[in-house]
Amino acid sequence: MTLNFSAKIQFSSDNENKSIYDSLNTDNEFYPENPTKTKISLDKEILIELESHHLPHLRANLNSILRLLQASYNTIISVKT
């Protein structure tokens, strides 16, 4: 029996969604050997869906995505001020 672990993140910011999405998605596209299936989409908000057979892989990728999301947002905000 194989267990699947998953996580879903929804994020929205006033005008920064597109820039943050581009940053996250570019990083995701250049890591095809990622053991965690990661889908990032943009509608009115950014939706990040992660799935893995191994909990440590999911946790590591989740931490990376959250750090990149925070870094992208903080960078955009710091440039605006």
The 8 nearest C-alpha neighbors of each residue, nearest first, counted from 0:
[[1, 2, 3, 52, 53, 4, 51, 54],
 [2, 0, 3, 52, 53, 4, 51, 54],
 [3, 1, 52, 4, 0, 53, 51, 54],
 [4, 2, 52, 51, 5, 1, 50, 53],
 [3, 5, 51, 50, 52, 54, 2, 53],
 [6, 4, 50, 49, 51, 3, 7, 57],
 [5, 7, 49, 48, 50, 8, 4, 61],
 [6, 8, 48, 47, 49, 9, 5, 46],
 [9, 7, 47, 46, 10, 48, 6, 45],
 [10, 8, 46, 45, 47, 7, 44, 11],
 [11, 9, 45, 44, 8, 46, 12, 16],
 [10, 12, 44, 45, 16, 13, 9, 43],
 [11, 13, 15, 16, 14, 10, 44, 72],
 [12, 14, 15, 11, 16, 44, 43, 17],
 [15, 13, 16, 12, 17, 18, 11, 19],
 [14, 16, 18, 12, 17, 13, 19, 72],
 [17, 15, 19, 18, 12, 14, 20, 11],
 [18, 16, 20, 19, 15, 21, 41, 14],
 [19, 17, 21, 20, 15, 16, 22, 71],
 [18, 20, 22, 16, 21, 17, 71, 15],
 [19, 21, 17, 23, 22, 18, 24, 16],
 [22, 20, 18, 24, 19, 23, 25, 17],
 [21, 23, 19, 25, 20, 24, 18, 26],
 [24, 22, 20, 26, 21, 25, 19, 27],
 [23, 25, 27, 21, 26, 22, 20, 28],
 [26, 24, 28, 27, 22, 23, 21, 29],
 [25, 27, 23, 24, 29, 28, 22, 30],
 [26, 28, 24, 25, 29, 30, 23, 37],
 [29, 27, 25, 30, 26, 24, 31, 23],
 [28, 30, 26, 27, 31, 25, 24, 32],
 [29, 31, 27, 28, 32, 33, 26, 25],
 [32, 30, 33, 29, 28, 27, 34, 36],
 [33, 31, 30, 34, 35, 29, 36, 28],
 [32, 34, 35, 31, 30, 36, 37, 27],
 [35, 33, 32, 36, 56, 51, 57, 52],
 [36, 34, 51, 33, 50, 37, 57, 56],
 [35, 37, 50, 49, 51, 34, 38, 33],
 [36, 38, 49, 48, 35, 39, 50, 47],
 [39, 37, 48, 47, 49, 40, 36, 46],
 [40, 38, 47, 46, 24, 48, 37, 41],
 [41, 39, 46, 45, 47, 38, 42, 20],
 [42, 40, 45, 44, 46, 43, 20, 39],
 [41, 43, 44, 45, 40, 46, 16, 17],
 [42, 44, 41, 45, 11, 16, 46, 10],
 [45, 43, 11, 42, 41, 10, 46, 16],
 [44, 46, 41, 10, 9, 40, 11, 20],
 [45, 47, 9, 40, 39, 8, 41, 44],
 [48, 46, 39, 8, 7, 38, 9, 45],
 [49, 47, 7, 38, 37, 6, 39, 8],
 [48, 50, 37, 6, 5, 36, 7, 38],
 [51, 49, 5, 36, 4, 35, 37, 6],
 [52, 50, 35, 53, 4, 57, 3, 36],
 [51, 53, 3, 2, 4, 54, 1, 50],
 [54, 52, 51, 56, 55, 57, 4, 3],
 [53, 55, 57, 56, 58, 4, 52, 51],
 [56, 54, 58, 57, 53, 59, 60, 51],
 [57, 55, 59, 54, 58, 53, 60, 35],
 [56, 58, 54, 60, 55, 59, 51, 61],
 [57, 59, 61, 55, 56, 60, 54, 62],
 [60, 58, 56, 62, 61, 57, 55, 63],
 [61, 59, 63, 57, 62, 58, 64, 56],
 [60, 62, 58, 64, 59, 63, 57, 65],
 [63, 61, 65, 59, 60, 64, 66, 58],
 [64, 62, 60, 66, 61, 65, 67, 59],
 [65, 63, 67, 61, 66, 62, 68, 60],
 [64, 66, 68, 62, 67, 63, 69, 61],
 [67, 65, 69, 63, 68, 64, 70, 62],
 [66, 68, 70, 64, 69, 65, 71, 63],
 [67, 69, 65, 71, 66, 70, 64, 72],
 [68, 70, 66, 72, 67, 71, 73, 65],
 [71, 69, 67, 73, 72, 68, 74, 66],
 [72, 70, 68, 74, 69, 73, 19, 67],
 [71, 73, 69, 75, 74, 70, 68, 76],
 [74, 72, 76, 70, 75, 71, 69, 77],
 [75, 73, 77, 71, 72, 76, 70, 78],
 [74, 76, 72, 78, 73, 77, 71, 79],
 [75, 77, 73, 79, 78, 74, 72, 80],
 [78, 76, 74, 79, 80, 75, 73, 72],
 [77, 79, 75, 76, 80, 74, 73, 72],
 [80, 78, 76, 77, 75, 74, 73, 15],
 [79, 77, 78, 76, 75, 74, 73, 72]]
